[in-house]
């Protein structure tokens, strides 16, 4: 069976779950110690330490979240699900528990539940890059399942290794935007690439050979008497709904791709990675400079002249119009000499390669 070319994803343990969410928050050192144990694969030791700390602070959201992760690492998925669900009840504004629920559902092959959980995560925090990345993978797997059902192929092993991540910042240095872009393009191209395979057609043929009677029955009732074969009219109805679903999934996939493109742009800016920063813009982009070269030199001087830069995006709003889109958001820019919060809008165009590139940017 053909597998989707999914990225190798690793467990990430974040330090922050919004320190003000709990009345009695655990010390950062305690959480760091727990995370160190879990990242080293010592889930049992980590769980013991968490349970000890929770005796003093039973309502601490960060410790409870780490407990769910530890249980998941120990393959105690039912208990982990209960922990994350309880966290959602007490802290509905945290996207982390929704994302981690989706990870477990995805590992169990329940992609519909995973999709619902990830959409809730994004609803609580539209800038949560991890949930967007996982949602793109889930949509790809759902589309693959629908296509395989249409071809009556073997289900096989469809478990999807989603990223179990609890980082709460607006974008993550661990996410490789180039790998994310390749994964999104692969997901969009997969159903089309799988259309012409000959093996998929030859599999059902041998199965039909021992019983030749069904073959004529499938062909004749359609041509001779539609009323004598009530199942025949139902078959066309099911495919008829697929174009609408495909269009909706394509639109959602493009929104995911746009979010990734904008987050990758912010990440390249934060990391002062001029190569990837320039690649985020369309080749003809030159800002207010006289030429592209002049704009690049100006941006290099401004960016590389800073010792550190951190750019975080929130409240993303995407408007899609075919191969063009606009993305507006709140930008939190922080450097060694400046700290500014502002609104910004990017105009983007989809290139021939499928990448979304910035053609215009404006403040306010």
KOLDOBA-494987 format. One record per residue (C-alpha): residue number from 1; x, y, z. Coordinates in steps of 0.25 Angstrom, whole numbers. Example, Ala and Ser with C-alpha at 12.3 -4.5 7.8 and 13.67 -1.06 7.14 Angstrom:
# residues 2
[pt 1; [49; -18; 31]]
[pt 2; [55; -4; 29]]
END
This chain:
# residues 364
[pt 1; [0; 0; 0]]
[pt 2; [5; 14; -3]]
[pt 3; [8; 22; 9]]
[pt 4; [7; 38; 10]]
[pt 5; [21; 44; 11]]
[pt 6; [18; 50; 25]]
[pt 7; [29; 57; 32]]
[pt 8; [37; 51; 44]]
[pt 9; [31; 58; 56]]
[pt 10; [36; 59; 70]]
[pt 11; [31; 61; 83]]
[pt 12; [32; 75; 88]]
[pt 13; [30; 80; 102]]
[pt 14; [27; 94; 104]]
[pt 15; [31; 102; 117]]
[pt 16; [19; 112; 116]]
[pt 17; [4; 110; 118]]
[pt 18; [1; 124; 121]]
[pt 19; [6; 126; 135]]
[pt 20; [-6; 134; 139]]
[pt 21; [-16; 123; 136]]
[pt 22; [-15; 116; 150]]
[pt 23; [-16; 122; 164]]
[pt 24; [-5; 113; 169]]
[pt 25; [4; 111; 157]]
[pt 26; [16; 101; 159]]
[pt 27; [30; 107; 159]]
[pt 28; [36; 108; 146]]
[pt 29; [48; 99; 151]]
[pt 30; [38; 88; 155]]
[pt 31; [32; 88; 141]]
[pt 32; [45; 88; 134]]
[pt 33; [50; 76; 142]]
[pt 34; [37; 69; 138]]
[pt 35; [39; 72; 124]]
[pt 36; [54; 68; 124]]
[pt 37; [50; 54; 129]]
[pt 38; [39; 53; 118]]
[pt 39; [48; 58; 107]]
[pt 40; [59; 47; 112]]
[pt 41; [48; 36; 111]]
[pt 42; [47; 34; 126]]
[pt 43; [32; 35; 126]]
[pt 44; [30; 27; 138]]
[pt 45; [39; 35; 146]]
[pt 46; [33; 48; 141]]
[pt 47; [19; 43; 145]]
[pt 48; [23; 40; 159]]
[pt 49; [29; 54; 160]]
[pt 50; [17; 60; 154]]
[pt 51; [7; 53; 164]]
[pt 52; [16; 57; 175]]
[pt 53; [15; 72; 171]]
[pt 54; [0; 71; 168]]
[pt 55; [-2; 67; 183]]
[pt 56; [2; 81; 186]]
[pt 57; [-4; 88; 174]]
[pt 58; [-16; 79; 169]]
[pt 59; [-21; 90; 160]]
[pt 60; [-8; 94; 153]]
[pt 61; [-11; 94; 138]]
[pt 62; [3; 92; 133]]
[pt 63; [6; 80; 142]]
[pt 64; [-7; 74; 138]]
[pt 65; [-4; 75; 124]]
[pt 66; [10; 69; 126]]
[pt 67; [3; 57; 133]]
[pt 68; [-6; 55; 121]]
[pt 69; [7; 55; 112]]
[pt 70; [14; 45; 122]]
[pt 71; [2; 36; 121]]
[pt 72; [2; 36; 106]]
[pt 73; [16; 33; 106]]
[pt 74; [13; 21; 115]]
[pt 75; [2; 16; 105]]
[pt 76; [-8; 19; 115]]
[pt 77; [-17; 26; 105]]
[pt 78; [-30; 25; 112]]
[pt 79; [-25; 32; 124]]
[pt 80; [-18; 42; 116]]
[pt 81; [-31; 45; 108]]
[pt 82; [-38; 47; 122]]
[pt 83; [-27; 57; 126]]
[pt 84; [-28; 65; 114]]
[pt 85; [-43; 65; 114]]
[pt 86; [-43; 70; 128]]
[pt 87; [-33; 81; 125]]
[pt 88; [-42; 86; 114]]
[pt 89; [-54; 87; 124]]
[pt 90; [-46; 95; 133]]
[pt 91; [-37; 103; 123]]
[pt 92; [-45; 104; 110]]
[pt 93; [-36; 115; 105]]
[pt 94; [-24; 106; 104]]
[pt 95; [-21; 100; 90]]
[pt 96; [-11; 90; 95]]
[pt 97; [-21; 80; 101]]
[pt 98; [-29; 80; 89]]
[pt 99; [-17; 77; 80]]
[pt 100; [-12; 66; 89]]
[pt 101; [-26; 60; 88]]
[pt 102; [-25; 60; 73]]
[pt 103; [-11; 53; 74]]
[pt 104; [-17; 42; 82]]
[pt 105; [-29; 41; 72]]
[pt 106; [-20; 41; 60]]
[pt 107; [-11; 30; 66]]
[pt 108; [-24; 22; 67]]
[pt 109; [-28; 24; 53]]
[pt 110; [-40; 33; 57]]
[pt 111; [-37; 45; 48]]
[pt 112; [-51; 51; 49]]
[pt 113; [-49; 53; 64]]
[pt 114; [-35; 58; 62]]
[pt 115; [-40; 68; 51]]
[pt 116; [-51; 73; 61]]
[pt 117; [-41; 75; 73]]
[pt 118; [-31; 82; 64]]
[pt 119; [-41; 92; 59]]
[pt 120; [-45; 95; 73]]
[pt 121; [-30; 97; 76]]
[pt 122; [-29; 107; 65]]
[pt 123; [-42; 114; 69]]
[pt 124; [-37; 116; 83]]
[pt 125; [-23; 121; 77]]
[pt 126; [-23; 125; 62]]
[pt 127; [-8; 126; 62]]
[pt 128; [-5; 112; 68]]
[pt 129; [4; 107; 57]]
[pt 130; [5; 93; 62]]
[pt 131; [-10; 91; 61]]
[pt 132; [-10; 96; 47]]
[pt 133; [1; 87; 43]]
[pt 134; [-6; 75; 49]]
[pt 135; [-19; 79; 43]]
[pt 136; [-13; 79; 29]]
[pt 137; [-8; 65; 31]]
[pt 138; [-21; 60; 36]]
[pt 139; [-28; 66; 24]]
[pt 140; [-18; 59; 15]]
[pt 141; [-21; 46; 22]]
[pt 142; [-36; 48; 21]]
[pt 143; [-35; 51; 6]]
[pt 144; [-26; 38; 5]]
[pt 145; [-36; 30; 12]]
[pt 146; [-48; 35; 4]]
[pt 147; [-40; 32; -9]]
[pt 148; [-37; 18; -5]]
[pt 149; [-51; 15; -1]]
[pt 150; [-55; 19; -15]]
[pt 151; [-45; 10; -21]]
[pt 152; [-48; -1; -11]]
[pt 153; [-34; -3; -7]]
[pt 154; [-29; -9; 6]]
[pt 155; [-30; 0; 18]]
[pt 156; [-16; -4; 23]]
[pt 157; [-9; 3; 34]]
[pt 158; [-14; 17; 34]]
[pt 159; [-9; 22; 47]]
[pt 160; [-3; 36; 46]]
[pt 161; [8; 40; 55]]
[pt 162; [4; 54; 58]]
[pt 163; [12; 64; 66]]
[pt 164; [9; 64; 81]]
[pt 165; [13; 78; 84]]
[pt 166; [9; 87; 96]]
[pt 167; [17; 100; 92]]
[pt 168; [8; 112; 94]]
[pt 169; [16; 122; 86]]
[pt 170; [10; 128; 73]]
[pt 171; [21; 120; 64]]
[pt 172; [31; 109; 67]]
[pt 173; [45; 109; 64]]
[pt 174; [45; 94; 63]]
[pt 175; [35; 95; 51]]
[pt 176; [43; 94; 38]]
[pt 177; [35; 103; 28]]
[pt 178; [41; 97; 16]]
[pt 179; [37; 83; 21]]
[pt 180; [23; 88; 24]]
[pt 181; [22; 94; 10]]
[pt 182; [26; 81; 4]]
[pt 183; [16; 73; 12]]
[pt 184; [5; 82; 9]]
[pt 185; [8; 81; -6]]
[pt 186; [9; 66; -5]]
[pt 187; [-4; 65; 2]]
[pt 188; [-11; 73; -9]]
[pt 189; [-5; 66; -20]]
[pt 190; [-6; 52; -15]]
[pt 191; [-21; 48; -19]]
[pt 192; [-17; 53; -34]]
[pt 193; [-5; 45; -34]]
[pt 194; [-12; 32; -30]]
[pt 195; [-23; 33; -40]]
[pt 196; [-17; 25; -52]]
[pt 197; [-10; 13; -45]]
[pt 198; [-12; 0; -52]]
[pt 199; [-11; -9; -39]]
[pt 200; [-23; -2; -33]]
[pt 201; [-32; -7; -45]]
[pt 202; [-26; -21; -46]]
[pt 203; [-29; -24; -31]]
[pt 204; [-44; -24; -32]]
[pt 205; [-44; -31; -46]]
[pt 206; [-39; -45; -40]]
[pt 207; [-48; -44; -28]]
[pt 208; [-60; -43; -39]]
[pt 209; [-55; -54; -47]]
[pt 210; [-60; -66; -38]]
[pt 211; [-74; -60; -38]]
[pt 212; [-76; -55; -53]]
[pt 213; [-91; -53; -50]]
[pt 214; [-90; -39; -42]]
[pt 215; [-83; -33; -54]]
[pt 216; [-94; -34; -64]]
[pt 217; [-104; -30; -53]]
[pt 218; [-96; -17; -50]]
[pt 219; [-96; -13; -65]]
[pt 220; [-110; -17; -70]]
[pt 221; [-120; -12; -59]]
[pt 222; [-114; 2; -62]]
[pt 223; [-117; 1; -77]]
[pt 224; [-130; -7; -77]]
[pt 225; [-138; -4; -64]]
[pt 226; [-134; 6; -54]]
[pt 227; [-146; 2; -45]]
[pt 228; [-141; -13; -44]]
[pt 229; [-128; -9; -38]]
[pt 230; [-131; 1; -26]]
[pt 231; [-116; 1; -22]]
[pt 232; [-112; 6; -35]]
[pt 233; [-118; 20; -33]]
[pt 234; [-111; 21; -20]]
[pt 235; [-97; 19; -25]]
[pt 236; [-97; 32; -34]]
[pt 237; [-102; 40; -22]]
[pt 238; [-90; 37; -13]]
[pt 239; [-80; 42; -23]]
[pt 240; [-88; 54; -26]]
[pt 241; [-85; 60; -12]]
[pt 242; [-70; 58; -14]]
[pt 243; [-67; 70; -22]]
[pt 244; [-73; 79; -11]]
[pt 245; [-65; 72; -1]]
[pt 246; [-53; 73; -9]]
[pt 247; [-55; 88; -11]]
[pt 248; [-57; 90; 3]]
[pt 249; [-44; 82; 7]]
[pt 250; [-36; 89; -4]]
[pt 251; [-40; 103; 2]]
[pt 252; [-37; 98; 16]]
[pt 253; [-23; 92; 11]]
[pt 254; [-20; 106; 5]]
[pt 255; [-23; 113; 18]]
[pt 256; [-14; 104; 25]]
[pt 257; [-3; 106; 14]]
[pt 258; [-5; 121; 15]]
[pt 259; [-4; 121; 31]]
[pt 260; [9; 113; 29]]
[pt 261; [15; 122; 19]]
[pt 262; [12; 134; 28]]
[pt 263; [17; 127; 40]]
[pt 264; [30; 123; 33]]
[pt 265; [32; 137; 28]]
[pt 266; [31; 142; 43]]
[pt 267; [41; 131; 47]]
[pt 268; [51; 134; 37]]
[pt 269; [50; 149; 41]]
[pt 270; [52; 145; 56]]
[pt 271; [64; 135; 52]]
[pt 272; [70; 146; 43]]
[pt 273; [70; 136; 32]]
[pt 274; [71; 145; 20]]
[pt 275; [71; 134; 10]]
[pt 276; [57; 129; 15]]
[pt 277; [52; 143; 18]]
[pt 278; [55; 147; 3]]
[pt 279; [48; 134; -2]]
[pt 280; [35; 138; 5]]
[pt 281; [33; 150; -4]]
[pt 282; [30; 149; -19]]
[pt 283; [42; 151; -28]]
[pt 284; [36; 165; -33]]
[pt 285; [34; 170; -19]]
[pt 286; [43; 183; -16]]
[pt 287; [35; 190; -5]]
[pt 288; [37; 205; -6]]
[pt 289; [51; 203; -11]]
[pt 290; [55; 206; -26]]
[pt 291; [59; 192; -29]]
[pt 292; [58; 178; -23]]
[pt 293; [73; 178; -20]]
[pt 294; [72; 192; -12]]
[pt 295; [61; 186; -4]]
[pt 296; [69; 173; -1]]
[pt 297; [81; 182; 4]]
[pt 298; [72; 191; 12]]
[pt 299; [65; 179; 19]]
[pt 300; [78; 172; 21]]
[pt 301; [84; 184; 28]]
[pt 302; [72; 186; 37]]
[pt 303; [71; 171; 41]]
[pt 304; [85; 167; 42]]
[pt 305; [88; 180; 50]]
[pt 306; [80; 175; 62]]
[pt 307; [86; 165; 72]]
[pt 308; [73; 158; 74]]
[pt 309; [59; 159; 67]]
[pt 310; [46; 152; 72]]
[pt 311; [33; 153; 63]]
[pt 312; [20; 147; 68]]
[pt 313; [7; 147; 60]]
[pt 314; [-7; 146; 66]]
[pt 315; [-22; 148; 62]]
[pt 316; [-19; 143; 47]]
[pt 317; [-30; 146; 38]]
[pt 318; [-29; 139; 24]]
[pt 319; [-37; 144; 12]]
[pt 320; [-36; 134; 0]]
[pt 321; [-39; 138; -14]]
[pt 322; [-34; 128; -24]]
[pt 323; [-19; 129; -26]]
[pt 324; [-19; 142; -18]]
[pt 325; [-21; 144; -3]]
[pt 326; [-19; 154; 8]]
[pt 327; [-15; 151; 22]]
[pt 328; [-17; 161; 33]]
[pt 329; [-12; 159; 48]]
[pt 330; [-6; 166; 60]]
[pt 331; [9; 166; 60]]
[pt 332; [18; 167; 73]]
[pt 333; [32; 171; 69]]
[pt 334; [43; 171; 79]]
[pt 335; [57; 174; 77]]
[pt 336; [69; 179; 85]]
[pt 337; [65; 193; 82]]
[pt 338; [50; 193; 79]]
[pt 339; [37; 187; 84]]
[pt 340; [25; 189; 76]]
[pt 341; [11; 183; 75]]
[pt 342; [4; 187; 62]]
[pt 343; [-6; 182; 52]]
[pt 344; [-2; 177; 38]]
[pt 345; [-7; 172; 25]]
[pt 346; [0; 163; 15]]
[pt 347; [-5; 161; 0]]
[pt 348; [0; 148; -5]]
[pt 349; [-1; 141; -19]]
[pt 350; [0; 126; -21]]
[pt 351; [12; 123; -30]]
[pt 352; [13; 112; -41]]
[pt 353; [20; 103; -31]]
[pt 354; [8; 104; -21]]
[pt 355; [16; 113; -11]]
[pt 356; [9; 126; -6]]
[pt 357; [18; 138; -7]]
[pt 358; [16; 152; -2]]
[pt 359; [13; 163; -12]]
[pt 360; [10; 174; -3]]
[pt 361; [10; 178; 12]]
[pt 362; [4; 189; 19]]
[pt 363; [2; 194; 33]]
[pt 364; [-10; 197; 40]]
END
